[in-house]
Amino acid sequence: MKQRSMVPSLFFVLVLALAACGDVDAGPAADYAVAAPQEGVTHHVRFEVDGQAHYGILEGETIRELSGPPYNDPPETGRSHDLASVRLLAPVEPRAVLAVGLNYGTFVGEDAPPEAPLFFAKLPGTIIGTEGDIHSYPAQERLFYETELVVVIGRTASNITAEEAPDYIFGVAAGNDVSDRGWQTADEQWFRGKSADTWGPVGPVVARGLDYGNLEMVGRLNGEEVQRTNSADLIFDIPTLVAYITQWITLHPGDVIFSGTPGGAGELQPGDVFEVEVEGVGTLRNTVVSVGDAAVARGGG
């Protein structure tokens, strides 16, 4: 698509946090729906085995363990694991979790599209992995799903151009920008409505080497398709988003950007299962669970 110019005229508020995400047991090994391998594409995972978290490269049903986060090409440890024997965690541990609103024409509708990317922030505590539980809280009002493509940063990026941005993008994942529409309206800003614990599922892998400018995406609620789009339909494409935010915010390896949701976002209820399938990545799957006032532990990290 034709790239829009970056016009730094739109006021936005960014709230960044350095808190780490918790990891809790999601139960027995899940039937992880990862896309089939493609030539030139690698699937990067973060997983737990014997109570320890590791990074690795997934090939078929086998994970080759890495000695550290993948962004600087760490050596392999020589150990391998069967996918069915481990628990997949969120594939990223971001310092900054950024997101974009009103970035598909099907979401904007008849309103005028924004003149520049409309960024907001989510807290790192929102991040959970596939099969992690999305929490429904007693005081919330209208919990919504949002099918999204998530961009993962691979190099420290500051004041870069859109032409340079691909060199700083590590890969992409499926994401769900869970939101409370009532809180967004009542608070007159989006912090509480976007940043509750567990409201940022990402996974099941980070795929490196895909053409992220042309990926099909589908959102399914309890198995029924409710959203469908292609990343080619973004109002502001991925390089534009990355370059725009780096004019003011330094991005670091592992940071993520939720790139926006298409039309069709709708409500979630306890017991619902929501899936986000991204071409070449696989299917991110999460269940909504109701939690009491005292239940504050994060799930599926």
Backbone as CSV, one residue per row, in Angstrom:
resi,resn,N_x,N_y,N_z,CA_x,CA_y,CA_z,C_x,C_y,C_z
1,MET,0.825,-1.191,0.000,0.000,0.000,0.000,0.862,1.245,0.000
2,LYS,0.289,2.332,-0.405,1.036,3.583,-0.417,1.278,4.050,1.002
3,GLN,2.494,4.365,1.312,2.856,4.751,2.666,2.487,6.204,2.930
4,ARG,1.853,6.436,4.077,1.496,7.795,4.449,2.671,8.497,5.105
5,SER,2.719,9.790,4.970,3.774,10.550,5.635,3.524,10.579,7.117
6,MET,4.581,10.701,7.890,4.466,10.741,9.338,4.317,12.184,9.776
7,VAL,3.135,12.520,10.294,2.867,13.884,10.695,2.759,13.932,12.203
8,PRO,3.750,14.461,12.903,3.762,14.420,14.355,2.876,15.494,14.964
9,SER,1.618,15.591,14.481,0.745,16.634,14.975,-0.319,16.124,15.914
10,LEU,-0.484,14.790,16.001,-1.552,14.236,16.809,-1.061,14.042,18.230
11,PHE,-1.793,14.605,19.201,-1.389,14.470,20.599,-1.765,13.095,21.118
12,PHE,-0.849,12.462,21.785,-1.184,11.191,22.408,-0.388,11.047,23.691
13,VAL,-0.896,10.195,24.594,-0.260,9.964,25.874,0.232,8.533,25.920
14,LEU,1.481,8.356,26.284,2.063,7.026,26.370,2.450,6.753,27.824
15,VAL,2.022,5.627,28.320,2.398,5.225,29.670,3.191,3.940,29.570
16,LEU,4.473,3.985,29.899,5.334,2.818,29.787,5.655,2.299,31.187
17,ALA,5.752,0.983,31.314,6.084,0.386,32.606,7.158,-0.661,32.417
18,LEU,7.964,-0.857,33.464,9.080,-1.788,33.357,8.802,-3.091,34.106
19,ALA,7.561,-3.256,34.594,7.234,-4.445,35.369,7.339,-5.695,34.525
20,ALA,7.763,-6.774,35.132,7.863,-8.044,34.406,6.539,-8.777,34.459
21,CYS,6.327,-9.682,33.500,5.104,-10.484,33.450,5.296,-11.735,34.275
22,GLY,4.238,-12.182,34.957,4.301,-13.401,35.727,4.027,-14.608,34.858
23,ASP,4.516,-15.749,35.295,4.293,-17.005,34.598,3.630,-17.968,35.558
24,VAL,2.433,-18.460,35.225,1.774,-19.452,36.055,1.366,-20.616,35.191
25,ASP,1.184,-21.750,35.828,0.916,-22.966,35.091,-0.421,-22.923,34.387
26,ALA,-0.420,-23.307,33.125,-1.651,-23.357,32.349,-2.183,-24.778,32.234
27,GLY,-1.624,-25.719,33.008,-2.126,-27.073,32.982,-1.332,-27.959,32.037
28,PRO,-1.936,-29.069,31.611,-1.239,-30.018,30.747,-0.834,-29.395,29.418
29,ALA,0.081,-30.061,28.743,0.535,-29.578,27.440,-0.646,-29.410,26.494
30,ALA,-0.682,-28.282,25.805,-1.804,-27.978,24.927,-1.495,-28.421,23.499
31,ASP,-2.544,-28.515,22.696,-2.389,-28.822,21.279,-2.142,-27.500,20.555
32,TYR,-0.906,-27.042,20.568,-0.582,-25.724,20.049,-0.761,-25.680,18.537
33,ALA,-1.511,-24.683,18.077,-1.810,-24.556,16.647,-0.822,-23.599,16.004
34,VAL,0.364,-24.109,15.677,1.411,-23.315,15.046,1.388,-23.576,13.548
35,ALA,1.571,-22.543,12.757,1.550,-22.691,11.304,2.659,-23.629,10.842
36,ALA,2.411,-24.305,9.730,3.408,-25.205,9.166,4.659,-24.428,8.760
37,PRO,5.823,-25.050,8.879,7.067,-24.359,8.499,7.054,-23.922,7.033
38,GLN,7.676,-22.784,6.774,7.839,-22.273,5.422,9.321,-21.999,5.178
39,GLU,9.730,-22.127,3.943,11.117,-21.828,3.607,11.426,-20.363,3.907
40,GLY,12.509,-20.121,4.626,12.920,-18.765,4.945,12.237,-18.162,6.148
41,VAL,11.337,-18.910,6.806,10.616,-18.411,7.984,11.008,-19.249,9.187
42,THR,11.351,-18.588,10.290,11.645,-19.284,11.541,10.602,-18.933,12.581
43,HIS,10.248,-19.901,13.399,9.280,-19.720,14.476,10.017,-19.714,15.812
44,HIS,9.952,-18.593,16.488,10.643,-18.427,17.764,9.645,-18.532,18.915
45,VAL,10.026,-19.283,19.929,9.133,-19.521,21.057,9.848,-19.230,22.369
46,ARG,9.043,-19.052,23.380,9.515,-19.012,24.759,8.692,-20.066,25.483
47,PHE,9.346,-20.910,26.264,8.656,-22.064,26.816,9.170,-22.388,28.206
48,GLU,8.383,-23.179,28.907,8.758,-23.606,30.254,8.911,-25.113,30.290
49,VAL,10.002,-25.555,30.876,10.234,-26.966,31.092,10.962,-27.134,32.423
50,ASP,10.503,-28.044,33.246,11.084,-28.280,34.576,11.139,-27.003,35.401
51,GLY,10.110,-26.168,35.252,10.017,-24.955,36.055,10.891,-23.807,35.598
52,GLN,11.582,-23.965,34.469,12.477,-22.928,33.968,11.993,-22.430,32.605
53,ALA,12.127,-21.124,32.386,11.745,-20.526,31.108,12.956,-20.449,30.187
54,HIS,12.749,-20.756,28.906,13.815,-20.730,27.908,13.261,-20.171,26.606
55,TYR,14.167,-19.725,25.751,13.831,-19.367,24.381,14.276,-20.494,23.462
56,GLY,13.606,-20.598,22.308,14.003,-21.637,21.374,13.451,-21.391,19.984
57,ILE,13.877,-22.222,19.053,13.389,-22.201,17.681,12.580,-23.474,17.454
58,LEU,11.339,-23.303,17.021,10.445,-24.427,16.802,10.526,-24.871,15.351
59,GLU,10.833,-26.142,15.143,10.837,-26.742,13.820,9.963,-27.990,13.875
60,GLY,8.792,-27.929,13.241,7.863,-29.047,13.325,7.387,-29.225,14.747
61,GLU,7.698,-30.356,15.343,7.301,-30.638,16.727,8.482,-30.586,17.686
62,THR,9.612,-30.056,17.216,10.824,-30.032,18.031,11.287,-28.601,18.280
63,ILE,11.634,-28.302,19.532,12.173,-26.993,19.906,13.668,-27.131,20.155
64,ARG,14.463,-26.339,19.413,15.902,-26.264,19.659,16.146,-25.116,20.634
65,GLU,16.642,-25.427,21.796,16.796,-24.453,22.869,17.917,-23.467,22.564
66,LEU,17.658,-22.185,22.820,18.659,-21.131,22.665,19.213,-20.738,24.030
67,SER,20.392,-20.158,24.024,21.043,-19.772,25.276,20.530,-18.441,25.814
68,GLY,19.660,-17.766,25.078,19.118,-16.498,25.537,18.074,-15.986,24.578
69,PRO,17.574,-14.762,24.789,16.612,-14.168,23.858,17.165,-14.141,22.445
70,PRO,16.313,-14.255,21.435,16.789,-14.507,20.073,17.323,-13.305,19.317
71,TYR,17.234,-12.116,19.870,17.440,-10.905,19.076,18.874,-10.700,18.622
72,ASN,19.830,-11.256,19.354,21.240,-11.120,18.963,21.833,-12.440,18.506
73,ASP,20.986,-13.331,17.984,21.435,-14.626,17.465,22.284,-15.386,18.480
74,PRO,21.731,-15.702,19.658,22.508,-16.436,20.654,22.761,-17.870,20.195
75,PRO,23.826,-18.495,20.667,24.087,-19.887,20.278,23.048,-20.831,20.875
76,GLU,22.867,-21.969,20.236,21.994,-22.994,20.775,22.698,-23.719,21.915
77,THR,21.900,-24.254,22.849,22.476,-24.965,23.997,22.822,-26.403,23.665
78,GLY,22.277,-26.920,22.553,22.465,-28.322,22.221,21.339,-29.198,22.727
79,ARG,20.437,-28.618,23.524,19.294,-29.382,24.023,18.083,-29.160,23.116
80,SER,17.244,-30.152,23.006,16.009,-30.047,22.245,14.863,-30.633,23.055
81,HIS,13.638,-30.208,22.715,12.451,-30.613,23.472,11.306,-30.890,22.507
82,ASP,10.488,-31.876,22.827,9.265,-32.104,22.082,8.254,-31.030,22.447
83,LEU,7.593,-30.464,21.455,6.617,-29.412,21.711,5.547,-29.866,22.698
84,ALA,5.107,-31.105,22.574,4.039,-31.605,23.431,4.454,-31.738,24.895
85,SER,5.760,-31.687,25.160,6.240,-31.904,26.529,6.490,-30.608,27.284
86,VAL,6.288,-29.453,26.641,6.567,-28.177,27.292,5.305,-27.334,27.338
87,ARG,5.377,-26.247,28.092,4.299,-25.256,28.107,4.791,-24.004,27.408
88,LEU,4.097,-23.602,26.348,4.471,-22.363,25.674,4.080,-21.174,26.533
89,LEU,5.008,-20.239,26.669,4.765,-18.970,27.333,4.539,-17.901,26.272
90,ALA,4.205,-16.697,26.697,4.211,-15.589,25.745,5.598,-15.521,25.122
91,PRO,5.714,-15.397,23.806,7.026,-15.472,23.166,7.892,-14.240,23.361
92,VAL,7.370,-13.221,24.044,8.106,-11.974,24.251,8.015,-11.559,25.710
93,GLU,9.005,-10.794,26.158,9.008,-10.155,27.478,9.284,-8.665,27.262
94,PRO,8.296,-7.913,26.838,8.545,-6.535,26.409,8.741,-5.558,27.555
95,ARG,9.581,-4.578,27.298,9.688,-3.411,28.164,8.544,-2.457,27.874
96,ALA,8.256,-2.261,26.589,7.190,-1.355,26.160,6.168,-2.140,25.351
97,VAL,4.898,-1.918,25.675,3.786,-2.519,24.940,2.961,-1.357,24.382
98,LEU,3.080,-1.130,23.089,2.390,-0.027,22.434,1.312,-0.581,21.517
99,ALA,0.307,0.241,21.255,-0.800,-0.188,20.411,-1.331,1.005,19.633
100,VAL,-2.027,0.695,18.542,-2.513,1.720,17.632,-4.025,1.584,17.483
101,GLY,-4.731,2.709,17.556,-6.164,2.707,17.345,-6.524,3.237,15.969
102,LEU,-7.709,2.866,15.510,-8.281,3.411,14.270,-7.337,3.237,13.084
103,ASN,-6.867,2.012,12.881,-5.872,1.784,11.833,-6.378,0.889,10.706
104,TYR,-7.672,0.615,10.673,-8.293,-0.073,9.540,-9.532,0.710,9.115
105,GLY,-9.726,0.823,7.808,-10.900,1.510,7.311,-12.187,0.862,7.762
106,THR,-12.202,-0.478,7.914,-13.408,-1.166,8.348,-13.760,-0.860,9.791
107,PHE,-12.791,-0.412,10.568,-13.055,-0.012,11.952,-13.466,1.454,12.020
108,VAL,-12.799,2.289,11.232,-13.108,3.720,11.226,-14.493,3.973,10.648
109,GLY,-14.896,3.173,9.649,-16.202,3.351,9.029,-16.264,4.624,8.211
110,GLU,-17.317,5.384,8.394,-17.515,6.600,7.612,-16.793,7.804,8.193
111,ASP,-16.192,7.647,9.375,-15.437,8.755,9.966,-14.142,8.977,9.183
112,ALA,-13.619,10.178,9.272,-12.349,10.484,8.618,-11.225,9.728,9.315
113,PRO,-10.331,9.100,8.568,-9.207,8.400,9.194,-8.268,9.402,9.870
114,PRO,-7.523,8.951,10.881,-6.588,9.860,11.546,-5.496,10.335,10.600
115,GLU,-4.967,11.520,10.865,-3.901,12.078,10.038,-2.538,11.486,10.366
116,ALA,-2.425,10.894,11.532,-1.176,10.262,11.965,-1.548,9.092,12.859
117,PRO,-0.651,8.122,13.067,-0.976,6.973,13.921,-1.393,7.397,15.322
118,LEU,-2.473,6.813,15.804,-3.000,7.111,17.136,-2.489,6.050,18.107
119,PHE,-1.404,6.353,18.788,-0.782,5.399,19.702,-1.325,5.528,21.115
120,PHE,-1.346,4.404,21.815,-1.572,4.380,23.259,-0.706,3.264,23.817
121,ALA,-0.687,3.113,25.137,0.171,2.109,25.761,-0.652,1.119,26.568
122,LYS,-0.137,-0.103,26.632,-0.632,-1.123,27.538,0.522,-1.472,28.479
123,LEU,0.227,-1.988,29.643,1.290,-2.378,30.561,1.856,-3.755,30.204
124,PRO,3.130,-3.997,30.514,3.697,-5.327,30.276,2.920,-6.451,30.972
125,GLY,2.250,-6.133,32.070,1.461,-7.140,32.776,0.259,-7.631,32.005
126,THR,-0.067,-6.986,30.890,-1.166,-7.485,30.060,-0.760,-8.723,29.272
127,ILE,0.545,-8.925,29.072,1.023,-9.953,28.154,0.849,-11.356,28.740
128,ILE,0.138,-12.199,27.997,0.042,-13.620,28.300,0.249,-14.384,26.993
129,GLY,0.447,-15.693,27.105,0.669,-16.507,25.930,-0.566,-17.260,25.500
130,THR,-0.404,-18.076,24.472,-1.515,-18.895,24.025,-1.905,-19.878,25.124
131,GLU,-3.197,-20.122,25.247,-3.813,-20.963,26.275,-3.848,-20.304,27.646
132,GLY,-3.296,-19.100,27.792,-3.439,-18.372,29.049,-4.857,-17.835,29.179
133,ASP,-5.290,-17.589,30.408,-6.647,-17.118,30.656,-6.740,-15.595,30.599
134,ILE,-7.754,-15.098,29.903,-8.106,-13.681,29.926,-9.035,-13.458,31.102
135,HIS,-8.690,-12.546,31.983,-9.490,-12.332,33.176,-10.655,-11.374,32.929
136,SER,-11.806,-11.781,33.411,-12.994,-10.931,33.452,-13.175,-10.484,34.894
137,TYR,-13.136,-9.164,35.122,-13.119,-8.627,36.477,-14.513,-8.197,36.940
138,PRO,-14.784,-8.241,38.247,-16.126,-7.920,38.740,-16.609,-6.523,38.367
139,ALA,-15.705,-5.544,38.334,-16.120,-4.159,38.106,-16.142,-3.750,36.645
140,GLN,-15.719,-4.638,35.764,-15.642,-4.238,34.362,-17.038,-4.089,33.764
141,GLU,-17.090,-3.463,32.585,-18.383,-3.153,31.985,-18.612,-3.892,30.671
142,ARG,-17.795,-3.648,29.650,-17.992,-4.261,28.340,-16.640,-4.722,27.806
143,LEU,-16.350,-6.018,27.996,-15.064,-6.577,27.602,-15.116,-6.957,26.123
144,PHE,-14.149,-6.466,25.331,-14.131,-6.669,23.890,-12.872,-7.403,23.450
145,TYR,-12.999,-8.190,22.378,-11.852,-8.778,21.689,-11.444,-7.876,20.537
146,GLU,-10.158,-7.939,20.156,-9.651,-7.202,18.998,-8.535,-8.018,18.338
147,THR,-8.837,-8.566,17.170,-7.868,-9.335,16.393,-6.776,-8.413,15.854
148,GLU,-5.500,-8.749,16.115,-4.430,-7.847,15.690,-3.162,-8.606,15.285
149,LEU,-2.377,-7.954,14.424,-1.022,-8.383,14.118,-0.083,-7.627,15.047
150,VAL,0.790,-8.352,15.731,1.719,-7.757,16.689,3.124,-7.749,16.091
151,VAL,3.762,-6.598,16.143,5.120,-6.415,15.633,6.100,-6.542,16.790
152,VAL,7.171,-7.292,16.598,8.190,-7.486,17.632,9.488,-6.831,17.169
153,ILE,10.028,-5.961,18.005,11.253,-5.223,17.686,12.476,-6.096,17.962
154,GLY,13.475,-6.015,17.078,14.665,-6.832,17.231,15.942,-6.073,17.523
155,ARG,15.949,-4.749,17.277,17.122,-3.914,17.530,16.677,-2.609,18.166
156,THR,17.554,-2.013,18.967,17.246,-0.715,19.566,17.024,0.299,18.453
157,ALA,15.869,0.960,18.494,15.455,1.858,17.414,15.098,3.227,17.973
158,SER,15.768,4.251,17.465,15.494,5.624,17.863,15.630,6.527,16.646
159,ASN,14.587,7.301,16.381,14.599,8.289,15.299,14.996,7.667,13.960
160,ILE,14.319,6.578,13.602,14.593,5.926,12.330,13.521,6.301,11.306
161,THR,13.787,6.016,10.051,12.828,6.288,8.986,12.040,5.020,8.662
162,ALA,10.954,5.199,7.926,10.164,4.049,7.497,10.979,3.128,6.594
163,GLU,11.864,3.701,5.805,12.712,2.884,4.938,13.690,2.033,5.757
164,GLU,14.114,2.546,6.892,15.049,1.815,7.754,14.344,0.809,8.657
165,ALA,13.057,1.011,8.904,12.332,0.233,9.907,12.428,-1.280,9.732
166,PRO,12.339,-1.832,8.515,12.422,-3.297,8.399,13.682,-3.896,9.015
167,ASP,14.766,-3.143,9.061,16.003,-3.648,9.658,15.898,-3.765,11.168
168,TYR,14.873,-3.154,11.759,14.706,-3.153,13.207,13.562,-4.043,13.665
169,ILE,12.846,-4.639,12.731,11.713,-5.500,13.053,12.192,-6.944,13.082
170,PHE,11.981,-7.607,14.215,12.426,-9.000,14.340,11.423,-9.955,13.698
171,GLY,10.142,-9.744,13.954,9.123,-10.637,13.429,7.746,-10.202,13.875
172,VAL,6.768,-11.098,13.680,5.382,-10.772,14.013,4.728,-11.953,14.719
173,ALA,3.655,-11.634,15.441,2.887,-12.649,16.155,1.411,-12.289,16.059
174,ALA,0.571,-13.218,16.469,-0.857,-12.928,16.605,-1.095,-12.255,17.949
175,GLY,-2.088,-11.359,18.007,-2.382,-10.668,19.250,-3.854,-10.372,19.409
176,ASN,-4.255,-10.120,20.648,-5.627,-9.752,20.984,-5.561,-8.577,21.953
177,ASP,-5.904,-7.395,21.463,-5.886,-6.191,22.293,-7.198,-6.129,23.076
178,VAL,-7.286,-6.939,24.143,-8.497,-7.000,24.955,-8.745,-5.632,25.590
179,SER,-10.004,-5.191,25.548,-10.336,-3.820,25.948,-11.683,-3.784,26.658
180,ASP,-11.843,-2.833,27.560,-13.150,-2.588,28.163,-13.694,-1.274,27.621
181,ARG,-14.689,-1.350,26.750,-15.233,-0.160,26.104,-15.888,0.782,27.125
182,GLY,-16.502,0.230,28.155,-17.119,1.090,29.169,-16.092,1.919,29.906
183,TRP,-14.993,1.304,30.308,-13.940,2.041,30.999,-13.290,3.061,30.085
184,GLN,-13.102,2.712,28.818,-12.524,3.672,27.884,-13.371,4.939,27.808
185,THR,-14.675,4.766,27.777,-15.585,5.918,27.683,-15.673,6.675,28.998
186,ALA,-15.832,5.952,30.096,-16.018,6.591,31.396,-14.791,7.361,31.855
187,ASP,-13.600,6.831,31.539,-12.365,7.441,32.023,-11.866,8.575,31.127
188,GLU,-12.423,8.705,29.933,-12.011,9.707,28.952,-10.557,9.537,28.516
189,GLN,-9.964,8.411,28.811,-8.672,7.986,28.270,-8.633,6.473,28.405
190,TRP,-7.658,5.831,27.780,-7.754,4.396,27.568,-6.904,3.543,28.499
191,PHE,-6.268,4.132,29.494,-5.307,3.369,30.282,-5.949,2.180,30.990
192,ARG,-6.975,2.428,31.827,-7.600,1.328,32.558,-8.297,0.356,31.606
193,GLY,-8.902,0.898,30.557,-9.652,0.063,29.630,-8.800,-0.824,28.747
194,LYS,-7.478,-0.639,28.791,-6.581,-1.427,27.953,-5.534,-2.212,28.750
195,SER,-5.309,-1.876,30.016,-4.092,-2.339,30.687,-4.297,-3.289,31.854
196,ALA,-5.502,-3.839,32.028,-5.682,-4.803,33.109,-4.829,-6.048,32.848
197,ASP,-4.420,-6.707,33.909,-3.634,-7.938,33.781,-4.334,-8.916,32.843
198,THR,-3.571,-9.536,31.973,-3.975,-10.583,31.017,-4.652,-10.044,29.772
199,TRP,-4.757,-8.737,29.591,-5.499,-8.189,28.461,-4.619,-7.924,27.234
200,GLY,-3.534,-8.694,27.085,-2.692,-8.561,25.900,-2.118,-9.894,25.440
201,PRO,-2.972,-10.869,25.104,-2.440,-12.147,24.620,-1.591,-11.975,23.358
202,VAL,-0.458,-12.686,23.309,0.454,-12.672,22.154,0.969,-14.091,21.938
203,GLY,1.029,-14.526,20.672,1.596,-15.842,20.400,1.067,-16.415,19.090
204,PRO,1.082,-17.723,18.922,1.775,-18.684,19.794,3.295,-18.646,19.632
205,VAL,3.747,-18.028,18.517,5.178,-17.900,18.223,5.423,-16.497,17.694
206,VAL,6.687,-16.129,17.584,7.088,-14.973,16.781,7.672,-15.526,15.487
207,ALA,7.041,-15.185,14.374,7.495,-15.668,13.071,8.409,-14.634,12.435
208,ARG,9.599,-15.073,12.053,10.581,-14.196,11.417,10.732,-14.583,9.942
209,GLY,10.652,-13.590,9.075,10.828,-13.849,7.661,9.558,-13.776,6.845
210,LEU,8.421,-13.498,7.475,7.165,-13.362,6.750,7.055,-11.991,6.093
211,ASP,6.253,-11.907,5.047,5.905,-10.618,4.446,4.781,-10.023,5.275
212,TYR,5.140,-9.252,6.309,4.119,-8.750,7.234,3.252,-7.664,6.608
213,GLY,3.540,-7.276,5.378,2.679,-6.331,4.679,1.543,-6.991,3.931
214,ASN,1.462,-8.321,4.002,0.412,-9.030,3.263,0.100,-10.348,3.958
215,LEU,-0.523,-10.260,5.137,-0.855,-11.452,5.913,-2.355,-11.487,6.207
216,GLU,-2.977,-12.623,5.955,-4.384,-12.813,6.296,-4.524,-13.038,7.801
217,MET,-5.592,-12.469,8.381,-5.861,-12.623,9.802,-7.333,-12.918,10.014
218,VAL,-7.624,-13.812,10.945,-9.001,-14.178,11.259,-9.165,-14.206,12.774
219,GLY,-10.279,-13.659,13.265,-10.650,-13.773,14.664,-11.874,-14.662,14.788
220,ARG,-11.856,-15.597,15.743,-12.980,-16.518,15.940,-13.425,-16.498,17.390
221,LEU,-14.712,-16.341,17.594,-15.319,-16.384,18.921,-16.073,-17.696,19.050
222,ASN,-15.590,-18.556,19.948,-16.196,-19.873,20.146,-16.332,-20.630,18.828
223,GLY,-15.293,-20.520,17.988,-15.237,-21.236,16.726,-15.897,-20.545,15.553
224,GLU,-16.599,-19.443,15.779,-17.288,-18.729,14.706,-16.474,-17.518,14.277
225,GLU,-16.253,-17.382,12.971,-15.489,-16.247,12.461,-16.235,-14.941,12.705
226,VAL,-15.545,-13.970,13.328,-16.156,-12.677,13.622,-15.348,-11.510,13.062
227,GLN,-14.087,-11.744,12.725,-13.250,-10.714,12.129,-12.357,-11.349,11.071
228,ARG,-12.129,-10.635,9.980,-11.191,-11.085,8.955,-10.611,-9.855,8.277
229,THR,-9.312,-9.874,8.054,-8.660,-8.760,7.375,-7.324,-9.220,6.814
230,ASN,-6.619,-8.312,6.182,-5.267,-8.530,5.694,-4.438,-7.327,6.120
231,SER,-3.193,-7.578,6.516,-2.344,-6.470,6.968,-2.089,-5.452,5.864
232,ALA,-2.337,-5.822,4.597,-2.216,-4.862,3.500,-3.249,-3.748,3.609
233,ASP,-4.297,-3.975,4.412,-5.367,-2.994,4.548,-5.144,-2.002,5.685
234,LEU,-4.019,-2.097,6.369,-3.715,-1.123,7.417,-3.673,0.290,6.832
235,ILE,-4.225,1.249,7.555,-4.139,2.644,7.116,-2.687,3.115,7.174
236,PHE,-2.023,2.828,8.277,-0.586,3.098,8.422,0.121,1.760,8.498
237,ASP,1.007,1.469,7.558,1.634,0.165,7.508,2.674,-0.002,8.615
238,ILE,3.199,-1.229,8.712,4.085,-1.568,9.825,5.339,-0.690,9.876
239,PRO,6.085,-0.508,8.773,7.265,0.363,8.856,6.921,1.788,9.284
240,THR,5.784,2.303,8.830,5.375,3.647,9.222,5.128,3.724,10.724
241,LEU,4.463,2.714,11.283,4.190,2.702,12.727,5.483,2.690,13.533
242,VAL,6.408,1.815,13.147,7.659,1.706,13.893,8.446,3.007,13.803
243,ALA,8.569,3.554,12.607,9.341,4.787,12.440,8.703,5.949,13.188
244,TYR,7.386,6.049,13.117,6.681,7.171,13.744,6.930,7.217,15.250
245,ILE,6.759,6.081,15.921,6.891,6.090,17.378,8.332,6.335,17.809
246,THR,9.322,5.946,16.976,10.717,6.134,17.376,11.177,7.579,17.271
247,GLN,10.332,8.462,16.769,10.691,9.880,16.796,10.722,10.410,18.226
248,TRP,10.014,9.732,19.140,9.939,10.187,20.531,10.265,9.102,21.547
249,ILE,10.020,7.852,21.183,10.182,6.738,22.108,11.222,5.771,21.549
250,THR,12.247,5.457,22.350,13.230,4.462,21.933,12.661,3.070,22.159
251,LEU,12.656,2.269,21.103,12.194,0.889,21.199,13.388,-0.033,21.381
252,HIS,13.180,-1.088,22.177,14.254,-2.023,22.498,13.870,-3.430,22.048
253,PRO,14.860,-4.302,21.877,14.562,-5.677,21.474,13.526,-6.319,22.399
254,GLY,12.511,-6.916,21.783,11.441,-7.547,22.545,10.230,-6.671,22.753
255,ASP,10.354,-5.367,22.527,9.188,-4.495,22.627,8.192,-4.846,21.524
256,VAL,6.909,-4.552,21.769,5.882,-4.956,20.821,4.945,-3.794,20.493
257,ILE,4.370,-3.876,19.296,3.363,-2.919,18.846,2.160,-3.704,18.331
258,PHE,0.993,-3.510,18.954,-0.269,-4.024,18.435,-0.702,-3.054,17.339
259,SER,-0.874,-3.556,16.110,-0.986,-2.657,14.962,-2.396,-2.190,14.627
260,GLY,-3.406,-2.621,15.382,-4.769,-2.169,15.137,-5.693,-3.316,14.794
261,THR,-6.993,-3.103,15.003,-7.981,-4.146,14.745,-8.946,-3.711,13.644
262,PRO,-9.438,-4.653,12.848,-10.431,-4.308,11.827,-11.821,-4.197,12.428
263,GLY,-12.807,-3.896,11.590,-14.181,-3.889,12.047,-14.604,-5.271,12.520
264,GLY,-15.635,-5.309,13.357,-16.147,-6.574,13.852,-15.786,-6.887,15.284
265,ALA,-15.041,-5.998,15.961,-14.728,-6.232,17.373,-16.025,-6.333,18.160
266,GLY,-16.066,-7.271,19.107,-17.297,-7.488,19.857,-17.024,-7.937,21.274
267,GLU,-18.094,-8.260,21.990,-17.999,-8.509,23.426,-17.587,-9.933,23.755
268,LEU,-16.912,-10.056,24.888,-16.503,-11.322,25.461,-17.239,-11.553,26.779
269,GLN,-17.547,-12.817,27.049,-18.178,-13.221,28.299,-17.365,-14.349,28.929
270,PRO,-17.432,-14.513,30.262,-16.742,-15.639,30.881,-17.139,-16.958,30.217
271,GLY,-16.139,-17.782,29.956,-16.358,-19.043,29.276,-16.099,-18.994,27.792
272,ASP,-16.052,-17.796,27.211,-15.773,-17.668,25.785,-14.328,-18.061,25.474
273,VAL,-14.142,-18.618,24.287,-12.808,-18.907,23.767,-12.605,-18.041,22.536
274,PHE,-11.532,-17.249,22.544,-11.254,-16.396,21.391,-9.936,-16.814,20.768
275,GLU,-9.952,-16.925,19.425,-8.777,-17.327,18.670,-8.419,-16.250,17.657
276,VAL,-7.128,-16.002,17.524,-6.602,-15.113,16.481,-5.646,-15.937,15.639
277,GLU,-5.994,-16.129,14.378,-5.135,-16.871,13.467,-4.482,-15.909,12.489
278,VAL,-3.175,-15.960,12.396,-2.410,-15.125,11.473,-1.655,-16.041,10.519
279,GLU,-1.778,-15.759,9.252,-1.120,-16.540,8.212,0.385,-16.635,8.481
280,GLY,0.893,-17.859,8.480,2.321,-18.076,8.675,2.765,-18.073,10.122
281,VAL,1.874,-17.690,11.038,2.201,-17.641,12.468,1.546,-18.802,13.199
282,GLY,0.234,-18.908,13.047,-0.522,-19.925,13.755,-1.696,-19.302,14.475
283,THR,-2.231,-20.027,15.457,-3.448,-19.597,16.150,-3.185,-19.361,17.629
284,LEU,-3.466,-18.153,18.050,-3.432,-17.758,19.459,-4.805,-18.054,20.047
285,ARG,-4.859,-18.817,21.122,-6.145,-19.238,21.687,-6.181,-18.961,23.183
286,ASN,-7.230,-18.263,23.632,-7.362,-17.916,25.052,-8.810,-18.038,25.496
287,THR,-8.995,-18.392,26.757,-10.325,-18.533,27.345,-10.553,-17.422,28.360
288,VAL,-11.774,-16.885,28.380,-12.136,-15.840,29.336,-12.614,-16.502,30.623
289,VAL,-12.032,-16.102,31.740,-12.430,-16.650,33.040,-12.796,-15.507,33.975
290,SER,-13.795,-15.722,34.795,-14.214,-14.728,35.766,-13.363,-14.863,37.011
291,VAL,-12.850,-13.737,37.515,-12.016,-13.768,38.718,-12.631,-12.862,39.771
292,GLY,-12.437,-13.237,41.034,-12.938,-12.429,42.136,-12.037,-11.263,42.436
293,ASP,-12.448,-10.429,43.371,-11.667,-9.245,43.714,-10.271,-9.584,44.208
294,ALA,-10.132,-10.743,44.846,-8.835,-11.096,45.423,-7.955,-11.862,44.444
295,ALA,-8.507,-12.266,43.304,-7.726,-13.072,42.344,-6.977,-12.132,41.407
296,VAL,-5.699,-11.898,41.698,-4.948,-10.927,40.922,-3.760,-11.543,40.186
297,ALA,-3.554,-12.865,40.322,-2.420,-13.492,39.645,-2.626,-13.484,38.147
298,ARG,-1.555,-13.238,37.415,-1.620,-13.256,35.949,-1.508,-14.685,35.454
299,GLY,-2.041,-14.953,34.273,-2.040,-16.312,33.748,-1.383,-16.423,32.400
300,GLY,-0.843,-17.611,32.111,-0.361,-17.951,30.772,0.838,-17.173,30.301
301,GLY,1.652,-16.589,31.266,2.749,-15.717,30.908,3.690,-16.295,29.918
